[in-house]
């Protein structure tokens, strides 16, 4: 038995999944509901089992039978590369009865708890090895124990009296009052923090814009700030830009080095090399992770995020961009696929307990609108994205306007569950692949109407890229 095999029981996990399929075949909807309601995909250690449980849950959401053929039609392959059809057939064949499902489920939940205890020990060992203050180690343990209590309660515990939640709310307010609460996640841009009220756990934040507007630049900058300046753990799933380009942009942003100069390595002077070294040192010391594998599905992204959270922790996840996430199985059209992915992103933010930045494209409607300002309804492919998002942040940069020529970009909060709609201005420094706080006063209404809102008032702001 390998080291990893010690922390789960494959036969128990397969027993739960097989019992679901057997009960579905017998049309015992009550048993299926009982099993599924007590489990989460996070209870399963084996990646194929966790992914198959997600497919089963999706199947039930469509009111379709849970059998090997249906599961295989929804998602063709599991993370290991084995076909869902073959794996499900073997499960159904090797689990003789659903009668013992409660024993199987109990073992799966117990081993999930054991893994949580193991991780708690790793938190203590890692904190001590890093010479962290005792308060920091205990705070980390407190959070892990809270996760343990949630897991031990069954994950999907169903309804509860609001009075049970009240102590958590009051304790958090007391921690804030006494400066004991975990620091809020900042975007690194003062006016943007004021606009959205910082980044909240379990929130899905959509950053959308037309191609070239700077949405990737903004998302990358936020994750970099949290990982480098805030000592958090960030994961970037990039389905569009390669890992080398992301790293180059991070060096340019952190070191203040012109992107075009970094393509002319032999021409760099000593000061620029010093800045590159400084930025490289910051990146080496940060918990900043990348995955640029093309065609990742929602299940793949979830697996990667949960793995990193389990091994290193996780404070923020960015997916660039939603329209390139691979579809699981067969769908009627792209709109349906995107809607399903959007729901998955929202569920993932709640499951991980961290903000998830989801980058998205806009359609061409803003181009024909006076002022060319985008709206949340301009999100491409599916209106489901706007419905699922806790916040929709639109990046508006019009290079043909005087504002755009001066590098000024407007960030528009069109939807916010915890903040009122509004906007703020930031200064685009395209040559450094970053935004900075806007230093000038905002234009008056008269200046806007005269179409010369920033004449002569933004210095040294010529942008590139």
Beta strands, then each sheet from edge to edge (+ up, - down):
strand 1: 204-209
strand 2: 233-238
strand 3: 287-291
strand 4: 316-320
strand 5: 355-361
strand 6: 391-396
strand 7: 408-416
strand 8: 422-429
strand 9: 434-437
sheet 1: 3+ 2+ 4+ 5+ 1+ 6+ 7- 8+ 9-
end
